[in-house]
Amino acid sequence: QKIFFQACNSGQFENDSDVLWQRGHVPETIAYLGRVGINTDAPGETLVVCGNTKVMGRVVHPSDSWAKQNIREVNTNEQLRRITQMRLVEYDYKPEFASVMGIRDT
């Protein structure tokens, strides 16, 4: 998958050997063909940000109400019955994962 983000120097790179970075199809964007880590050199997902994040615009998620239709109330008794059938767990993070991600309380 490709990740697109806007940059002030889109398409300009330190050297020509950084082949994973490409100009985006949309003006003033670049694409990176791989995982991106901010404050980590071992991202385990497409984008990993270790630290605080400030968003000046919207964060769009497929679960946003604007992306849905036919939204209706459900029978709460039926939903509570279904919840009681769910498997609920507690867990501790593996120490090596917690260390890489900067998690102190595992």
RAZISUL-V900615 format. One line per field, one symbol per residue. ss: DSSP state (H for helix, E for strand, C for the rest). phi: phi as a letter, one per 40 degrees, with the letter a starting at -180 (. if undefined). psi: psi as a letter, one per 40 degrees, with the letter a starting at -180 (. if undefined). Layout:
ss->???
phi->???
psi->???
//
This chain:
ss->CCEEEECCCCCCCCCCCCCCEEECCCCCEEEECCCEEECCCCCCCCEEECCCCCCCCCCCCCCCHHHCCCCCCCCHHHHHHHHHCCCCCCCCCCHHHHHHHCCCCC
phi->.bbbacbcbdgbbcaccccccbccccdgbbbbcicbbbgabbccbdbbbbhcbbbcbcbcbdcccccbafcacbcccccccccccccbbbabccdccdcccgcccc
psi->iihhiiidfhehidieegeehiiidhifiiihgaihhhfiegheidhhhhaihhheaihhieeideeiifhiiihddddddddeeihhiiiiihddddddefhdg.
//
